[in-house]
Amino acid sequence: MAAGAPFGTKAISHFVQIAPFKYYSGKARRALSPDWLPEFWTIQSRAARTIKNTGMVVTTDLVNDLNDIHPRDKQDVGHRLALLARRNTYGEDVVASGPVFKRMKIEGNKAVLQFDHVDGGLMSTNGPLTWFTIAGQDGKFVPADAKIVGDTVEVSASADNVDGAFQPTAVRFAWDETAQPNFFNRAGLPTEPFQTEK
């Protein structure tokens, strides 16, 4: 799904992120691994950032059935496309993007993440932040604890998964085809899935 600019306005293209779906883990295997969709999300995000006059709507929170390749919530998708058009095409001062990973800093056994498009602050929609994993020197990702601290997120390995000498090297967020995380900005827009090591 995409939306273009009307005649006489700035030429902008907006598109919609592929929604979470069981491409690998469903009854009919449509992907080589559960990482296929997150990798594709990364390509879509890169396109939105590097292709001039382009924007992307994130959909990880808009799926009610991971076995249905066509999510039913088209209204919220349309609303988010409209926000992008209002900001990018018509120049209105509206928030049109959720948080986007900016940089990571290592502090001891924690990774501190900074984001663009914080817009009023970061928040969880229900309980602790979900769908964060973290890797140490061995490059293996394990479940992580993540908490919002001001306009950053501090991520550390869950105590059950590592020893006391764990040194983080990378973080992934929503790195699964079925990821439906609860991490948003206060404008109510979801964070893009990301990995810090690429």
C-alpha positions, 0 to 999 in steps of 0.5 A, a space after each residue: 500500500 502506498 500513497 503519493 502526492 496530489 498535483 501541485 504539491 511536493 512529490 512524496 511517496 509513503 508506504 506501509 511496513 509489511 505486517 507481522 505474520 507467521 511466514 516461517 512458523 505458520 502452517 505453510 512455510 513461506 520464509 527460510 528463517 524467523 529472521 527473514 521478516 525483521 531483515 526485510 523490515 530493516 530494508 524497508 526502514 533504510 529505504 524510508 530514510 535514504 530515498 528522498 521524499 519517502 516515509 514509512 508507516 510501522 504496523 507491528 501493533 496493528 495485527 490481531 491475527 498472526 495467521 492472517 496475512 491481510 490485517 483487518 485494521 486498515 483505519 489506523 494504517 490510513 490514519 498513519 499515512 495521513 499523518 505522513 502526508 500532512 507533515 511531509 507533503 503539506 508541511 503541517 506541524 504534526 507528529 508522524 513517526 514513532 521512535 527510530 533508533 539513533 545510537 547505542 552507548 555501552 555503560 558497564 553491563 548495559 546498552 543505552 539506546 537513543 532515538 529520534 522522533 521521541 516527541 513528548 517522551 517514550 512509553 510502554 503501552 502495557 507493563 515492561 518493554 517487550 521484544 528486546 534481546 541483547 548480545 555479548 562478546 559471543 554474538 548470541 542474542 538472549 532475552 533482555 530487560 529494557 527500561 525507559 530512562 528519560 528519553 533513552 532506553 537502558 537494556 541489559 541481559 536478563 539475569 537468568 541468561 548470563 553470568 556477571 561478566 556479561 559485556 553487551 555488544 549489540 541489541 535487537 528490538 522486535 526481531 521476530 516475525 511475530 513481534 508485537 511490541 509495546 514501545 511507543 512515543 507519547 504521540 501513540 506511534 510505535 517504534 520501528 524494529 531495529 538491530 544495532 549491529 548493522 
